[in-house]
């Protein structure tokens, strides 16, 4: 705990540090821009992997009006650290007075805790010039280091299932029905299925050339949210064979397709199409209004490495959505300049080492915020 049992007056606001998981999640889930990475469980999970969480709740007239789950990570040497509010803060960004108070508290906290900078990356549409101008006026800089995806595809689940199917491209709709007709079954997985899902995830990372972490990390992440009822594993099976799987997180009125894996076996059965459809149906049944496909290219260009993934997601009727992206508020401009120069080089080195190890069958992931 950073400042003990904290309750501070900020004008007409009360600022509280919340340590009760139920109270925190209930408050955050009802706020604008609520995100699963602002949940209590995400902060607890990250606390076991080098981060210190601090959960700030802003209350006005007895009502929760804003929240920020802040993560602090100390650098290996010296008193400095970096501070991150993953996919937050949760606040009405059209309320300038409230947003100013929230940003001011984050700036003050970063200085108090000797953070080189504090980073935010809320799901705010990229065309919100008013938010961009307010951030820049307070000394926040558009960051070159995007921790989460800036762009994504969103599916509006508030329509009937027939309309959701009709919104897909005809080939995708055909493939969903083909998989079911050919005997592919999508089943709900549990904690015992996570090791086998990770094996598929490992194979997928090697095939598609992306970096993953050791199983212990994912066992903690996936297991934490599955146990709390905030994530669900789906597995596509044909006869006795598992062909693929995915994990969907949900919080507030949104679900996120964050992890997917598949084998090279029986790809003609189109099991991945049926997986996505059943995950969408499940999210809708949970009361979610939106299904976030979690990730799209920075620029819609066929040369982009994510183009194939984007085209697959788009086929389900997803609406391309571009967000404002990450913004940093430097506390020490000199150290911030050094950090932004050196960290990309370190990450490039770690990715190179990963590819070398991957060729020998060993997978590692470079350090970061994830």
C-alpha positions in Angstrom: 0.0 0.0 0.0 1.5 3.3 -1.1 -0.1 5.8 1.3 -1.9 3.7 3.8 -5.6 4.0 4.2 -5.9 7.1 2.0 -8.9 9.4 1.7 -8.1 12.8 0.3 -10.3 15.8 -0.6 -9.9 17.1 -4.2 -12.2 20.0 -4.5 -15.7 18.5 -4.7 -14.1 15.0 -5.0 -13.1 12.4 -2.5 -10.1 10.3 -3.4 -9.9 6.8 -1.9 -7.5 4.0 -2.2 -9.5 0.8 -2.5 -8.3 -2.6 -1.3 -11.6 -4.5 -1.5 -11.9 -6.4 -4.7 -15.7 -6.6 -4.9 -16.1 -2.8 -4.3 -13.5 -2.0 -6.8 -14.8 -4.1 -9.6 -18.4 -3.0 -9.0 -17.3 0.7 -9.1 -15.1 0.3 -12.2 -17.5 -1.8 -14.2 -20.1 0.9 -14.1 -17.8 3.7 -15.3 -17.2 5.0 -18.8 -14.2 3.3 -20.5 -14.3 0.4 -18.1 -11.7 -2.3 -19.1 -10.7 -5.7 -17.8 -7.1 -4.5 -17.4 -8.5 -2.0 -14.8 -10.1 -4.9 -12.9 -8.9 -5.8 -9.4 -7.7 -9.2 -10.6 -5.4 -7.7 -13.2 -3.6 -5.6 -10.6 -3.3 -8.6 -8.3 -1.9 -10.7 -11.1 0.7 -8.1 -12.1 1.7 -7.7 -8.4 3.1 -11.3 -8.6 5.2 -10.3 -11.6 7.1 -7.2 -10.5 4.5 -4.5 -10.3 3.0 -2.7 -7.4 -0.7 -1.8 -7.8 -2.5 1.2 -6.4 -6.2 1.6 -7.0 -7.6 5.1 -6.9 -11.3 5.7 -6.7 -12.8 9.2 -7.2 -16.1 9.8 -5.5 -18.5 12.7 -5.9 -21.6 13.0 -3.7 -21.3 9.4 -2.7 -21.1 8.2 -6.3 -18.0 6.7 -8.0 -17.2 8.9 -10.9 -13.6 7.8 -12.0 -11.1 5.2 -11.2 -7.4 4.4 -12.0 -5.7 1.1 -11.3 -2.1 2.3 -11.3 0.9 -0.1 -11.7 4.4 0.9 -10.6 7.5 -1.1 -11.6 10.9 -0.3 -10.1 13.9 -0.3 -12.5 16.7 -2.7 -11.6 19.0 0.0 -10.2 18.4 3.3 -8.5 15.2 4.8 -7.0 13.4 5.3 -10.3 10.5 3.3 -11.8 7.9 3.5 -14.5 4.1 3.9 -13.9 1.3 2.6 -16.1 -2.5 2.8 -16.0 -3.4 -0.1 -18.4 -6.3 0.8 -20.6 -7.3 3.5 -18.1 -8.2 5.6 -16.3 -11.9 4.9 -16.4 -13.6 8.3 -16.5 -16.0 10.4 -18.6 -13.5 12.2 -20.8 -16.0 14.8 -21.8 -16.0 16.0 -18.2 -13.0 18.4 -18.3 -13.1 19.3 -14.6 -13.1 15.6 -13.6 -10.6 14.5 -16.1 -8.3 17.4 -15.0 -8.5 16.2 -11.4 -7.7 12.6 -12.3 -4.7 13.5 -14.5 -3.5 15.9 -11.8 -3.5 13.1 -9.2 -1.7 10.7 -11.6 1.0 13.4 -12.2 1.3 14.1 -8.5 1.5 10.4 -7.7 4.2 9.8 -10.3 6.3 12.5 -8.8 5.8 11.2 -5.3 6.8 7.7 -6.3 9.8 8.8 -8.4 8.5 7.4 -11.6 10.3 8.5 -14.8 6.9 8.9 -16.4 3.3 7.7 -16.1 1.6 6.1 -19.1 -2.1 5.9 -19.9 -3.9 4.3 -22.9 -7.7 4.4 -22.5 -10.1 3.3 -25.2 -10.8 6.8 -26.4 -11.7 7.2 -30.1 -8.8 8.6 -32.1 -10.9 11.6 -33.3 -11.4 13.0 -29.8 -9.3 16.1 -30.5 -10.6 17.7 -27.2 -9.0 14.9 -25.2 -5.7 15.1 -27.1 -5.5 18.9 -26.7 -6.2 18.7 -22.9 -3.5 16.0 -22.5 -0.9 18.0 -24.5 -1.7 21.2 -22.7 -0.8 19.4 -19.4 2.5 18.2 -20.8 1.5 14.7 -21.8 3.2 13.4 -25.0 1.9 10.9 -27.6 4.0 7.8 -26.8 6.0 5.9 -29.4 5.7 2.9 -27.1 2.3 1.3 -27.5 1.8 -1.4 -24.9 -1.6 -2.5 -25.9 -3.1 -2.4 -29.4 -4.1 1.0 -30.6 -6.6 -0.4 -33.1 -9.1 -3.2 -32.9 -12.3 -4.6 -34.3 -15.6 -4.4 -32.4 -18.7 -6.5 -32.9 -21.9 -5.0 -31.5 -23.6 -7.9 -29.7 -26.9 -6.0 -29.0 -28.3 -7.4 -32.2 -30.1 -10.8 -32.4 -28.0 -13.8 -33.3 -29.6 -14.0 -36.8 -28.5 -10.4 -37.4 -24.9 -11.1 -36.2 -24.7 -14.0 -38.6 -26.1 -11.9 -41.4 -23.4 -9.2 -40.6 -20.6 -11.7 -41.4 -19.1 -12.1 -44.8 -20.8 -14.9 -46.6 -17.8 -17.1 -46.6 -17.4 -16.8 -42.9 -21.0 -17.5 -42.3 -20.7 -20.6 -44.5 -17.6 -21.7 -42.6 -19.3 -21.5 -39.3 -22.1 -23.7 -40.5 -19.7 -26.0 -42.3 -17.7 -26.7 -39.1 -20.8 -27.6 -37.2 -22.1 -29.7 -40.0 -18.8 -31.6 -40.3 -19.0 -32.5 -36.6 -16.8 -30.0 -34.9 -17.9 -29.3 -31.4 -17.0 -26.3 -29.3 -16.8 -27.1 -25.6 -16.1 -25.0 -22.5 -12.7 -25.7 -21.0 -11.6 -25.4 -17.4 -8.4 -25.0 -15.4 -7.3 -28.6 -16.2 -7.3 -27.8 -19.9 -4.9 -24.8 -19.6 -1.6 -26.9 -20.1 -2.9 -28.4 -23.3 -4.1 -25.0 -24.5 -0.6 -23.6 -23.8 0.9 -26.4 -25.9 -1.2 -25.2 -28.9 -0.4 -21.6 -28.1 3.3 -22.5 -28.2 2.9 -24.1 -31.6 0.9 -21.1 -32.9 3.6 -18.7 -31.7 6.3 -20.6 -33.6 4.1 -20.8 -36.7 3.0 -17.2 -36.7 6.3 -15.8 -35.3 5.2 -13.9 -32.2 6.7 -14.0 -28.7 5.1 -15.7 -25.8 6.0 -16.1 -22.1 6.6 -19.3 -20.1 3.5 -21.3 -19.0 3.9 -20.3 -15.4 3.0 -16.7 -16.4 -0.1 -17.7 -18.4 -1.2 -20.3 -15.8 -1.3 -17.4 -13.3 -3.0 -14.9 -15.7 -5.5 -17.3 -17.2 -6.1 -19.2 -14.0 -6.8 -16.0 -12.0 -9.5 -14.8 -14.3 -11.0 -18.2 -15.0 -11.4 -18.8 -11.2 -13.0 -15.5 -10.7 -15.5 -16.1 -13.5 -14.0 -13.3 -15.6 -12.6 -15.5 -18.4 -13.7 -18.6 -20.3 -11.6 -21.1 -22.3 -13.3 -22.5 -25.5 -12.0 -25.7 -27.2 -12.9 -26.9 -30.7 -12.9 -30.7 -30.8 -13.4 -33.2 -33.6 -13.9 -36.8 -32.5 -11.1 -37.3 -30.1 -8.9 -34.5 -31.4 -8.6 -30.9 -30.1 -8.1 -28.6 -33.1 -8.0 -25.2 -31.5 -9.0 -22.9 -28.6 -9.4 -19.4 -27.5 -9.8 -17.5 -24.2 -12.3 -14.7 -23.8 -12.2 -12.2 -20.9 -15.2 -10.2 -19.9 -15.8 -7.2 -17.6 -18.6 -4.6 -17.5 -20.5 -4.7 -20.8 -17.6 -5.9 -23.0 -15.8 -9.2 -23.8 -12.3 -9.5 -25.2 -10.9 -12.2 -27.4 -7.3 -12.1 -26.1 -5.7 -15.4 -26.7 -6.2 -17.9 -29.6 -4.4 -21.1 -30.6 -4.8 -23.8 -33.2 -3.1 -26.9 -34.6 -2.3 -27.6 -38.2 -4.6 -30.6 -38.2 -7.9 -30.7 -40.2 -7.8 -27.0 -41.1 -10.4 -27.8 -43.8 -13.0 -28.2 -41.0 -12.9 -24.4 -40.3 -13.0 -24.9 -36.5 -11.6 -21.4 -35.8 -14.7 -19.9 -37.4 -17.0 -21.9 -35.2 -14.9 -21.1 -32.1 -15.3 -17.4 -32.7 -19.1 -17.7 -33.2 -19.6 -19.7 -30.1 -17.5 -17.3 -28.1 -19.6 -14.4 -29.4 -22.8 -16.2 -28.5 -21.4 -16.9 -25.0 -20.4 -13.3 -24.5 -23.9 -12.2 -25.5 -25.4 -14.6 -23.1 -23.3 -13.1 -20.3 -24.9 -9.7 -21.0 -22.0 -8.2 -22.9 -22.8 -5.5 -25.5 -19.5 -5.6 -27.4 -17.0 -8.3 -28.5 -13.5 -6.9 -28.9 -11.4 -8.8 -31.3 -8.3 -7.4 -29.5 -5.9 -6.1 -32.1 -5.7 -4.7 -35.7 -2.9 -3.2 -37.8 -1.7 0.3 -37.1 -2.3 1.1 -40.8 -4.7 -0.8 -43.0 -2.1 -2.0 -45.5 -1.8 -5.4 -47.0 1.9 -5.3 -46.3 1.3 -5.1 -42.6 2.3 -8.3 -40.7 -1.2 -8.3 -39.0 -3.1 -8.1 -42.3 -4.0 -11.8 -42.4 -5.2 -11.7 -38.8 -7.2 -8.5 -39.5 -8.9 -10.0 -42.6 -9.9 -13.1 -40.5 -11.4 -10.9 -37.8 -13.1 -8.5 -40.2 -15.0 -11.4 -41.7 -17.0 -11.8 -38.6 -18.5 -8.3 -39.1 -16.1 -6.4 -36.8 -16.0 -2.6 -37.1 -12.5 -1.3 -37.4 -12.0 1.1 -34.4 -9.0 3.3 -33.9 -8.1 4.7 -30.4 -6.1 7.7 -29.2 -3.2 5.4 -28.2 -0.8 5.8 -25.3 0.2 9.1 -23.8 3.1 9.6 -21.4 3.6 12.3 -18.8 7.4 12.6 -18.1 8.4 13.4 -14.6 12.0 13.6 -15.5 12.4 14.7 -19.1 16.1 13.8 -19.2 15.5 10.2 -17.9 12.5 9.9 -20.1 14.6 10.7 -23.1 17.2 8.1 -22.1 14.5 5.5 -21.4 12.7 5.9 -24.7 16.0 5.6 -26.6 17.4 2.6 -24.7 14.3 0.5 -24.1 13.4 -0.1 -27.7 17.0 -1.3 -28.3 16.7 -3.7 -25.3 13.4 -5.1 -26.6 14.9 -5.6 -30.1 17.8 -7.5 -28.5 15.4 -9.6 -26.5 13.3 -10.4 -29.6 16.4 -11.4 -31.5 17.4 -13.7 -28.6 13.9 -15.1 -28.6 14.1 -16.1 -32.3 17.5 -17.7 -31.7 16.1 -19.8 -28.8 12.9 -20.5 -30.7 14.9 -22.2 -33.4 16.2 -24.5 -30.7 12.7 -25.1 -29.4 12.8 -22.7 -26.4 10.4 -19.8 -26.1 10.8 -16.7 -24.1 9.2 -13.2 -24.1 10.9 -9.9 -23.7 10.2 -7.9 -20.6 7.5 -5.3 -20.8 4.2 -4.2 -19.4 2.0 -7.0 -20.8 
